[in-house]
């Protein structure tokens, strides 16, 4: 039996790691497919794997999805229900930064390598006339490392994926102060399939019906997607890409 490759974008909460393996195991059984799960540690590793050209299924963040759809022959087929990509801007709880207005030019922002989060964060900072060039940027291996930089005072603020921020320990969150959390709703990670993939229909049937039994519900709960996935068509994907482009512009 042919082995296909599925890649999961690396920007998920560490608590979801086991959930992706559960997801892959169930999908293989129900679609009768061999799926090799690729979970890169970083954006750079993800790009290297995709560039090798043998990835049939990708769970991608919306920024990468736009490029993969427009330039690399993928199409969006599903997205998690009720799970939009939001971000948080936070400062140290004991700092003098209590609102966006307190962020000044020259401040250092810590964040993991995630272009969606940076894009949305910069849009939020437009309200206080702060642009990308006004800030110093430090890219960390993980969002946990970004939190530590802010707590230690090595950075004045940090950008986080909201889901990961809310998964931090109570101790970590107690040392951070949320300045703002986005509420976009229409931007999310999406499931992409390479054009010409022969088993699209049976794979999609397995994924869209995961929420209908206990094993599937358990895997989805581990991923923070209790409602499961809904199908996407080309129009849905184009709407989201256009929204991303509006943020870029």
C-alpha positions in Angstrom: 0.0 0.0 0.0 1.3 3.5 -0.9 2.3 5.7 2.0 1.1 9.3 1.8 2.6 12.2 3.8 0.6 14.5 6.0 2.2 17.6 7.6 1.0 19.5 10.6 2.0 23.2 10.9 4.3 23.5 14.0 2.3 26.4 15.6 0.1 24.4 17.9 0.0 24.1 21.7 2.4 21.3 23.0 -0.7 19.7 24.7 -2.0 18.8 21.2 1.0 16.7 20.2 -0.6 13.4 21.3 -3.9 14.5 19.7 -2.4 14.7 16.3 -1.0 11.2 16.5 -4.5 10.0 17.6 -6.0 11.8 14.7 -3.6 10.3 12.2 -4.1 6.8 13.6 -7.9 7.1 13.3 -7.8 8.5 9.8 -5.6 5.7 8.6 -7.9 3.1 10.0 -11.1 4.7 8.7 -9.9 5.6 5.2 -7.7 2.5 4.9 -4.7 4.6 4.0 -1.1 4.7 5.1 -0.4 8.2 6.3 3.0 9.2 7.6 2.7 12.1 10.0 5.2 14.9 9.7 5.4 17.4 12.6 8.2 19.9 12.0 9.7 21.8 15.0 9.8 25.2 13.2 8.6 27.2 10.3 12.0 26.7 8.5 11.8 22.9 8.9 8.2 22.9 7.7 9.3 24.8 4.5 12.1 22.4 3.9 9.8 19.4 4.1 7.2 21.0 1.8 10.0 21.9 -0.7 10.9 18.3 -1.1 7.5 18.0 -2.9 6.1 14.8 -1.4 3.4 16.1 1.0 -0.1 15.3 0.0 -2.0 16.7 3.1 -1.1 19.8 5.1 -2.8 21.3 8.1 -1.6 24.9 7.4 -1.9 28.3 9.0 -3.8 30.8 6.9 -0.7 32.8 5.8 1.0 29.6 4.5 -2.2 28.3 3.1 -2.5 31.3 0.8 0.9 30.6 -0.8 0.3 26.9 -1.0 -3.0 27.3 -2.7 -1.9 30.1 -5.1 1.5 28.8 -6.0 2.0 25.2 -5.0 -1.0 23.2 -6.2 -2.9 22.7 -3.0 -6.6 23.3 -2.4 -8.4 23.9 0.9 -10.9 21.2 1.8 -11.7 21.6 5.5 -11.3 23.8 8.5 -12.0 23.3 12.3 -15.4 24.4 13.4 -15.4 27.3 15.8 -11.6 27.6 16.0 -10.4 30.8 14.5 -6.8 32.0 14.7 -6.6 34.8 17.3 -3.6 36.4 18.9 -2.7 38.1 22.2 -0.3 41.0 22.9 1.0 40.8 26.5 3.5 42.5 28.7 4.9 41.6 32.1 2.4 42.0 34.9 4.9 44.1 36.9 5.9 46.4 34.0 4.8 49.9 33.2 3.0 48.8 30.1 -0.6 48.5 30.9 -2.2 49.2 27.5 -1.2 49.4 23.9 -0.7 53.1 24.3 2.2 52.4 26.7 4.1 50.6 23.9 6.7 53.1 22.6 8.9 53.1 19.5 12.1 51.2 20.2 10.3 48.5 22.3 11.4 44.9 21.9 8.7 42.3 20.9 9.4 38.6 21.5 7.5 36.0 19.4 7.8 32.6 17.8 8.2 32.5 14.0 4.6 32.9 13.0 3.7 35.4 10.3 0.0 35.3 11.0 0.5 36.3 14.6 2.8 39.1 13.6 0.5 40.4 10.8 -2.5 40.5 13.1 -0.5 42.1 15.9 0.8 44.8 13.7 -2.7 45.6 12.6 -3.8 46.0 16.2 -0.9 48.3 16.9 -1.9 50.6 14.0 -4.5 52.0 16.5 -1.6 53.5 18.5 0.5 54.5 15.5 3.1 51.8 16.0 4.5 50.2 12.9 6.8 47.2 12.3 9.9 49.5 11.8 9.3 51.2 15.1 10.0 48.0 17.0 12.8 45.6 17.7 12.0 42.0 17.1 13.4 38.9 18.7 12.3 35.5 17.3 12.2 32.7 19.8 12.0 28.9 19.3 8.7 28.7 21.1 6.0 30.9 22.6 7.0 29.7 26.0 10.4 31.2 25.4 8.8 34.5 24.3 6.9 34.5 27.6 10.1 34.0 29.5 11.8 36.9 27.7 8.9 39.3 28.7 8.8 38.0 32.3 12.6 38.5 32.7 12.4 42.0 31.1 14.5 41.1 28.0 11.5 42.2 25.9 8.8 44.7 26.7 5.9 42.8 25.0 5.3 39.5 23.3 2.9 38.3 20.5 1.2 35.0 21.1 -1.2 32.7 19.4 -4.2 33.1 21.7 -4.7 29.3 22.0 -1.1 28.8 23.2 -1.3 31.8 25.5 -4.4 30.4 27.2 -2.7 27.0 27.6 0.2 28.4 29.6 0.4 27.5 33.3 -1.4 29.6 35.9 2.0 30.7 37.2 3.1 31.9 33.8 -0.1 33.8 33.0 0.0 35.4 36.5 3.3 37.0 35.5 1.8 38.4 32.2 -0.7 41.1 31.5 -2.9 40.8 28.4 -3.0 44.2 26.5 -5.4 43.0 23.8 -6.7 39.8 22.2 -7.9 39.8 18.6 -11.4 38.8 17.5 -11.3 38.2 13.8 -13.3 35.0 13.6 -12.9 34.5 9.8 -9.2 33.4 9.8 -8.3 29.9 10.7 -5.9 27.0 10.0 -7.1 24.9 7.1 -6.7 21.4 5.8 -5.1 21.4 2.3 -4.8 18.5 -0.1 -2.5 18.4 -3.1 -4.2 18.6 -6.5 -4.4 15.1 -8.0 -4.4 13.2 -4.7 -6.4 10.1 -5.6 -7.9 9.3 -2.2 -9.4 12.8 -1.4 -13.0 11.6 -1.1 -12.4 8.7 1.3 -9.9 10.9 3.4 -12.4 13.7 3.6 -15.2 11.3 4.6 -13.1 10.0 7.5 -12.1 13.5 8.7 -15.5 15.1 8.4 -17.1 12.3 10.4 -14.6 12.1 13.2 -17.0 13.8 15.6 -19.6 11.1 15.2 -18.2 8.5 17.6 -16.3 8.4 20.9 -12.8 7.7 19.6 -13.1 10.5 17.1 -14.5 12.9 19.8 -11.5 12.0 22.1 -9.0 12.8 19.4 -10.7 16.1 18.5 -11.0 17.1 22.1 -7.2 16.5 22.5 -6.7 18.9 19.5 -9.1 21.6 21.0 -11.5 21.0 18.2 -14.5 19.4 19.9 -16.9 20.2 17.0 -14.6 18.6 14.4 -14.1 19.8 10.9 -16.4 21.3 8.3 -15.9 21.2 4.5 -14.5 24.2 2.6 -14.9 25.0 -1.0 -12.8 27.2 -3.3 -15.0 30.2 -2.6 -14.4 29.9 1.2 -10.7 29.6 0.7 -10.6 32.7 -1.6 -12.6 34.7 0.9 -10.0 33.9 3.6 -7.0 34.6 1.3 -8.6 37.9 0.4 -9.0 38.7 4.1 -5.3 37.9 4.7 -4.3 40.1 1.8 -6.4 43.0 3.3 -4.4 42.6 6.5 -1.1 42.7 4.5 -2.2 45.8 2.7 
